[in-house]
Structures are given as structure tokens and as C-alpha cells.
């Protein structure tokens, strides 16, 4: 089983524009491919599928389909889009987390240092 790296969708892979999807952030495709090449599975999650944001199952499915279409159209490598609640929060703190600061090169460097 490959180790999994989980990526937030809005604000990390694309700009915030909910309920629409903002433009793809620079270097996302190449960076996620590099992470795949390092042997990781890539999972994408988003508050878009949270019951506080997408109230009905139809809303949730619509948001999942929007995310999938966006990722596929932009040829972004991923293994899975998570369809469970990602809690709405101001910040996420995790002992395995990497803070994303709009600099993919530094993000990859931090990930490599964790290996």
C-alpha cells in the first residue's frame, strides 16, 4: 500500500471561487506528478462536500463531479477524490501537515525532507 498525501482543493490546487472553481494554481500539474513519481498516492479533499456547505446529497455529488472534471481537464494526477466530510475550519494543524504558502517548490522540498 502506497503512502497517501492528501491535498485540499480550493486555495491549494486552484484559487478560491466557490461555488465555481477558480483558476489552476501555477506548477500544480508538475508538482503533483513529481509527488506521484516519489511513490505517493494523491487524494483530494474539499469542504465543498461537507454537509455544512453542500446541504443535499445532490449538492455534494455535483461538487464532486465539478472537482473531477476540473482535475481531469487540467490533467492533474490524482488517485482519489475523498467523498467524506472535511470539517470547515480556519486552519488545519497536523503533525504530518505541510503548510502551503503558494510556493510549490518549497512544498515539494518539505515533503522530500519527511521521507
C-alpha atoms as an extended CHARMM CRD file, in Angstrom:
* protein
*
       115  EXT
         1         1  UNK       CA              0.0000000000        0.0000000000        0.0000000000  PROA      1               0.0000000000
         2         2  UNK       CA              1.4150000000        3.3570000000       -1.0350000000  PROA      2               0.0000000000
         3         3  UNK       CA              1.5900000000        6.2260000000        1.4390000000  PROA      3               0.0000000000
         4         4  UNK       CA             -1.1250000000        8.8140000000        0.8590000000  PROA      4               0.0000000000
         5         5  UNK       CA             -0.7140000000       12.5660000000        0.5800000000  PROA      5               0.0000000000
         6         6  UNK       CA             -3.9900000000       14.4730000000        0.9640000000  PROA      6               0.0000000000
         7         7  UNK       CA             -4.4240000000       17.7860000000       -0.8170000000  PROA      7               0.0000000000
         8         8  UNK       CA             -7.0250000000       20.4200000000       -0.2270000000  PROA      8               0.0000000000
         9         9  UNK       CA             -8.7330000000       21.5480000000       -3.4290000000  PROA      9               0.0000000000
        10        10  UNK       CA             -9.7120000000       25.2210000000       -3.1200000000  PROA      10              0.0000000000
        11        11  UNK       CA             -6.8270000000       27.5240000000       -2.2910000000  PROA      11              0.0000000000
        12        12  UNK       CA             -4.1930000000       24.8330000000       -2.8360000000  PROA      12              0.0000000000
        13        13  UNK       CA             -4.7770000000       23.3480000000       -6.2860000000  PROA      13              0.0000000000
        14        14  UNK       CA             -6.9600000000       26.1870000000       -7.5720000000  PROA      14              0.0000000000
        15        15  UNK       CA             -7.9570000000       29.6620000000       -6.4620000000  PROA      15              0.0000000000
        16        16  UNK       CA            -10.9910000000       30.1040000000       -4.2110000000  PROA      16              0.0000000000
        17        17  UNK       CA            -14.1530000000       30.8340000000       -6.2150000000  PROA      17              0.0000000000
        18        18  UNK       CA            -16.8430000000       28.6720000000       -4.5820000000  PROA      18              0.0000000000
        19        19  UNK       CA            -19.3550000000       27.6220000000       -5.8310000000  PROA      19              0.0000000000
        20        20  UNK       CA            -17.3630000000       27.9340000000       -9.0510000000  PROA      20              0.0000000000
        21        21  UNK       CA            -13.8010000000       26.7330000000       -9.3840000000  PROA      21              0.0000000000
        22        22  UNK       CA            -11.0160000000       29.2760000000       -9.6270000000  PROA      22              0.0000000000
        23        23  UNK       CA             -8.0240000000       29.0910000000      -11.9490000000  PROA      23              0.0000000000
        24        24  UNK       CA             -5.4430000000       26.3790000000      -11.5230000000  PROA      24              0.0000000000
        25        25  UNK       CA             -2.5320000000       27.5000000000       -9.3790000000  PROA      25              0.0000000000
        26        26  UNK       CA              0.8920000000       27.5990000000      -11.0600000000  PROA      26              0.0000000000
        27        27  UNK       CA              3.0070000000       24.4180000000      -11.1030000000  PROA      27              0.0000000000
        28        28  UNK       CA              0.2510000000       22.1610000000       -9.7280000000  PROA      28              0.0000000000
        29        29  UNK       CA              0.3270000000       19.5680000000      -12.5080000000  PROA      29              0.0000000000
        30        30  UNK       CA              4.1100000000       19.1660000000      -12.4900000000  PROA      30              0.0000000000
        31        31  UNK       CA              4.2900000000       19.1550000000       -8.7030000000  PROA      31              0.0000000000
        32        32  UNK       CA              1.6240000000       16.5130000000       -8.1940000000  PROA      32              0.0000000000
        33        33  UNK       CA              3.2510000000       14.3890000000      -10.8910000000  PROA      33              0.0000000000
        34        34  UNK       CA              6.5600000000       14.6620000000       -9.0350000000  PROA      34              0.0000000000
        35        35  UNK       CA              4.8260000000       13.5740000000       -5.8340000000  PROA      35              0.0000000000
        36        36  UNK       CA              3.2970000000       10.5820000000       -7.6860000000  PROA      36              0.0000000000
        37        37  UNK       CA              6.7550000000        9.7680000000       -9.0580000000  PROA      37              0.0000000000
        38        38  UNK       CA              8.0610000000        9.6900000000       -5.4770000000  PROA      38              0.0000000000
        39        39  UNK       CA              5.6480000000        6.8030000000       -4.8570000000  PROA      39              0.0000000000
        40        40  UNK       CA              2.7280000000        8.5220000000       -3.1440000000  PROA      40              0.0000000000
        41        41  UNK       CA             -0.9890000000        8.1360000000       -3.7810000000  PROA      41              0.0000000000
        42        42  UNK       CA             -2.6980000000       11.5030000000       -4.1420000000  PROA      42              0.0000000000
        43        43  UNK       CA             -6.0890000000       12.0690000000       -2.5200000000  PROA      43              0.0000000000
        44        44  UNK       CA             -8.0250000000       15.2970000000       -2.9580000000  PROA      44              0.0000000000
        45        45  UNK       CA            -10.4490000000       16.6190000000       -0.3650000000  PROA      45              0.0000000000
        46        46  UNK       CA            -12.5700000000       19.7160000000       -0.0470000000  PROA      46              0.0000000000
        47        47  UNK       CA            -15.0620000000       21.4500000000        2.1970000000  PROA      47              0.0000000000
        48        48  UNK       CA            -17.2190000000       21.5360000000       -0.9460000000  PROA      48              0.0000000000
        49        49  UNK       CA            -18.5430000000       18.1060000000        0.0220000000  PROA      49              0.0000000000
        50        50  UNK       CA            -19.1600000000       18.9910000000        3.6690000000  PROA      50              0.0000000000
        51        51  UNK       CA            -22.7950000000       18.8980000000        4.7500000000  PROA      51              0.0000000000
        52        52  UNK       CA            -22.4670000000       22.4340000000        6.0980000000  PROA      52              0.0000000000
        53        53  UNK       CA            -21.5920000000       23.6510000000        2.5910000000  PROA      53              0.0000000000
        54        54  UNK       CA            -23.3620000000       21.2070000000        0.2550000000  PROA      54              0.0000000000
        55        55  UNK       CA            -26.5950000000       20.5180000000        2.1030000000  PROA      55              0.0000000000
        56        56  UNK       CA            -28.0910000000       17.7470000000       -0.0300000000  PROA      56              0.0000000000
        57        57  UNK       CA            -26.5360000000       14.6180000000       -1.4680000000  PROA      57              0.0000000000
        58        58  UNK       CA            -27.1930000000       16.0970000000       -4.9120000000  PROA      58              0.0000000000
        59        59  UNK       CA            -25.1670000000       19.2100000000       -3.9990000000  PROA      59              0.0000000000
        60        60  UNK       CA            -22.3320000000       17.0140000000       -2.7760000000  PROA      60              0.0000000000
        61        61  UNK       CA            -22.3660000000       14.8770000000       -5.9200000000  PROA      61              0.0000000000
        62        62  UNK       CA            -22.4290000000       17.9940000000       -8.1030000000  PROA      62              0.0000000000
        63        63  UNK       CA            -19.3730000000       19.3940000000       -6.3120000000  PROA      63              0.0000000000
        64        64  UNK       CA            -17.5300000000       16.0740000000       -6.6140000000  PROA      64              0.0000000000
        65        65  UNK       CA            -18.2860000000       16.0000000000      -10.3460000000  PROA      65              0.0000000000
        66        66  UNK       CA            -17.0620000000       19.6040000000      -10.7500000000  PROA      66              0.0000000000
        67        67  UNK       CA            -13.8180000000       18.7400000000       -8.9750000000  PROA      67              0.0000000000
        68        68  UNK       CA            -13.2850000000       15.5750000000      -11.0450000000  PROA      68              0.0000000000
        69        69  UNK       CA            -13.9690000000       17.4040000000      -14.3130000000  PROA      69              0.0000000000
        70        70  UNK       CA            -11.5790000000       20.2160000000      -13.3580000000  PROA      70              0.0000000000
        71        71  UNK       CA             -8.7910000000       17.8170000000      -12.3530000000  PROA      71              0.0000000000
        72        72  UNK       CA             -9.2450000000       15.6470000000      -15.4520000000  PROA      72              0.0000000000
        73        73  UNK       CA             -9.4930000000       18.6080000000      -17.8540000000  PROA      73              0.0000000000
        74        74  UNK       CA             -6.2670000000       20.0240000000      -16.4240000000  PROA      74              0.0000000000
        75        75  UNK       CA             -4.5850000000       16.5840000000      -16.4790000000  PROA      75              0.0000000000
        76        76  UNK       CA             -3.8810000000       16.7450000000      -12.7520000000  PROA      76              0.0000000000
        77        77  UNK       CA             -2.6990000000       13.3790000000      -11.4370000000  PROA      77              0.0000000000
        78        78  UNK       CA             -4.6980000000       12.0010000000       -8.5110000000  PROA      78              0.0000000000
        79        79  UNK       CA             -5.8050000000        8.6380000000       -7.2150000000  PROA      79              0.0000000000
        80        80  UNK       CA             -8.9550000000        9.5060000000       -5.3330000000  PROA      80              0.0000000000
        81        81  UNK       CA            -11.3140000000       12.3360000000       -4.5140000000  PROA      81              0.0000000000
        82        82  UNK       CA            -12.4860000000       11.9160000000       -0.9490000000  PROA      82              0.0000000000
        83        83  UNK       CA            -16.2420000000       11.9810000000       -0.5010000000  PROA      83              0.0000000000
        84        84  UNK       CA            -16.3790000000       12.3940000000        3.2270000000  PROA      84              0.0000000000
        85        85  UNK       CA            -16.7590000000       15.4270000000        5.3800000000  PROA      85              0.0000000000
        86        86  UNK       CA            -13.7360000000       17.6300000000        5.6240000000  PROA      86              0.0000000000
        87        87  UNK       CA            -14.6140000000       19.8650000000        8.5510000000  PROA      87              0.0000000000
        88        88  UNK       CA            -14.8610000000       23.5610000000        7.8530000000  PROA      88              0.0000000000
        89        89  UNK       CA            -12.1010000000       25.2580000000        9.8520000000  PROA      89              0.0000000000
        90        90  UNK       CA             -9.9200000000       28.3340000000        9.9240000000  PROA      90              0.0000000000
        91        91  UNK       CA             -6.7520000000       26.2130000000        9.7980000000  PROA      91              0.0000000000
        92        92  UNK       CA             -5.6490000000       22.6210000000        9.9690000000  PROA      92              0.0000000000
        93        93  UNK       CA             -2.8480000000       21.5640000000       12.2480000000  PROA      93              0.0000000000
        94        94  UNK       CA             -1.3590000000       18.1270000000       11.8470000000  PROA      94              0.0000000000
        95        95  UNK       CA              1.9570000000       16.5990000000       12.8040000000  PROA      95              0.0000000000
        96        96  UNK       CA              2.2580000000       15.3570000000        9.2180000000  PROA      96              0.0000000000
        97        97  UNK       CA              0.9080000000       18.5150000000        7.6030000000  PROA      97              0.0000000000
        98        98  UNK       CA              2.8050000000       20.7450000000        5.2060000000  PROA      98              0.0000000000
        99        99  UNK       CA              1.7770000000       24.3750000000        5.1880000000  PROA      99              0.0000000000
       100       100  UNK       CA              1.0290000000       25.5370000000        1.6550000000  PROA      100             0.0000000000
       101       101  UNK       CA              2.2210000000       29.1020000000        1.0490000000  PROA      101             0.0000000000
       102       102  UNK       CA              1.7410000000       29.4020000000       -2.7390000000  PROA      102             0.0000000000
       103       103  UNK       CA              5.2250000000       28.0130000000       -3.3210000000  PROA      103             0.0000000000
       104       104  UNK       CA              5.1620000000       24.5130000000       -4.7890000000  PROA      104             0.0000000000
       105       105  UNK       CA              8.9500000000       24.1450000000       -4.9150000000  PROA      105             0.0000000000
       106       106  UNK       CA              9.1950000000       24.6910000000       -1.1320000000  PROA      106             0.0000000000
       107       107  UNK       CA              6.2440000000       22.3310000000       -0.5970000000  PROA      107             0.0000000000
       108       108  UNK       CA              7.9980000000       19.5300000000       -2.5200000000  PROA      108             0.0000000000
       109       109  UNK       CA             11.2250000000       20.2300000000       -0.5820000000  PROA      109             0.0000000000
       110       110  UNK       CA              9.3720000000       19.8650000000        2.7280000000  PROA      110             0.0000000000
       111       111  UNK       CA              7.7440000000       16.6200000000        1.5650000000  PROA      111             0.0000000000
       112       112  UNK       CA             11.0840000000       15.1670000000        0.4950000000  PROA      112             0.0000000000
       113       113  UNK       CA             12.5550000000       16.0800000000        3.8920000000  PROA      113             0.0000000000
       114       114  UNK       CA              9.8050000000       13.9990000000        5.5550000000  PROA      114             0.0000000000
       115       115  UNK       CA             10.7150000000       10.8340000000        3.6530000000  PROA      115             0.0000000000
